[in-house]
Amino acid sequence: MSRPSVARVYDYYLGGSANWAVDREFGDRVLQSFPLLRDVAIANRMFLNRLVRYLTKQGIRQFLDVGAGVPTAGNTHQIADEMVAGQGRTPDTHVVYVDYEPIAVAHAEIVLEKEGDTDRHGVIKADLREPDDLWERAVATGLLNPDEPVALLLIAVLHVHQPGADGVTDIGPASVARLRELLPVGSYLAMSHITDEGVPPEVGANLVELKRMYDTSSSSNGIWRAHKDIEAMLGDFELVEPGWAWLPEWRPEETGPTVRSIAFPTPNHAVGWAGVGKKVR
C-alpha cells in the first residue's frame, strides 16, 4: 500500500476520490511527462459508456467487468440502468465487478451499497490470472446466470502485465482464452488496450517513458501490444462492427448525453485500440 496502485491512479485521472496521496503524487508526475494520459483515461471511460449502451440495446442483461478497479461515476451498472430506464422499463441488468486489489474491492462494496442495487450488482475479489476461479466466484454470487449470454468487459486491463507462476511470463492472453471458453454462446467480449503501434512519433516517446515510470514506481508493470496481438485475444469470436478501432472511433454515435466530452488531434493520439466480439458457437 506504500506504492501507487494502477486502479487508484486511474481513479485519480478520472477525477474520483478513491485514491491516496501516493497515487496522486505519482499521477501528477506521470501527467507532467505525458499530459495526454488523463484524456486517454477519459477516452476509455467514453468507450465503456458507448459499449454498455450498445450491448444493452442488443439485449444483454449480464455484465462481468474484470479489472474494474473503483467504480467511479459513469460505471457499468449506472450506464446499463440508465439505458433500460430510458427505454421505459424497470432496470433489470446484473453487473459483477471484479478486481484483485482488496482496497478497490472494499471501496466498490461501499459504493454499491450506497448507489447500486445489491440484488443485481456485486463485486468479488478475484484474479484474471486464475480464470476458472474468477468465473466460479462470479457465478457463485447468484447475480449471473451461466446459461445466458454475458458481456465480459476487459477495459484497460490487459496492458497491465499479468505474470504467471514464474513471475515473468505474461499469461493475460491465455487467461482470456480460457474465459472465452467459459462464456455461454451469445456472449460478448469487449476489450480496450494501450498500443504503441501506429501512434504519432511524439506520443510513442511518451509511451516509452510511461512504461518506465510504471515499471519502476507502481505496483504493476505495463505491456504495450501490437494490434495483431490484441486482436488475437478475441479468438474466433465474431467481430462486431465497426471492427477494431481507436477509442474515439468505436461507435461514437452511441455516446450518452451525460458523458464528459474530449477531443484528440487525431484518433491515434488516444493510444487505445478497442474491439468487441460475439461468441456465436
QUIURMO-V925342 format. One line per field, one symbol per residue. ss: DSSP state (A for helix, B for strand, O for the rest). phi: phi as a letter, one per 40 degrees, with the letter a starting at -180 (. if undefined). A space follows every 10 residues. Layout:
ss = ???
phi = ???
This chain:
ss = OOOBOAAAAA AAAOOOOOOO AAAAAAAAAA AAAOOOAAAA AAAAAAAAAA AAAAAAAOOO OBBBBBOOOO OOOOOAAAAA AAAAAAOOOO OOOBBBBBBO OAAAAAAAAA AAAAAOOOOO BBBBBOOOOO AAAAAAAAAA OOOOOOOOOO BBBBBOOOOB OOBOOOOOOB OAAAAAAAAA AAOOOOOBBB BBBBOOOOOO AAAAAAAAAA AAAAAAABOO OBOOOOAAAA AAAAOOOBBO OOOOBBAAAO OAAAOOOOOO OOOOOOAAAA OBBBBBBBOO O
phi = .cbdbdcccc dcdcgcbcab dcccccdccc cccadccccc cccccccdcc ccccccccgc bbbbbcgcgc ccdgcdcccc cccccccgbc dbcbbbcbab cdcccccccc ccccbbbccb babbcabdcb cccdcccccc cgcbcccbdb ccbbcfbccc dbccccgbcc bddccccccd ccccdgcbbb bbacbbcgcd dccccccccc ccccccbcca ccacbcdccc ccccfccccc ccgcacdccc fdccdccbcc cbabdadccc fbbbabbbcb a
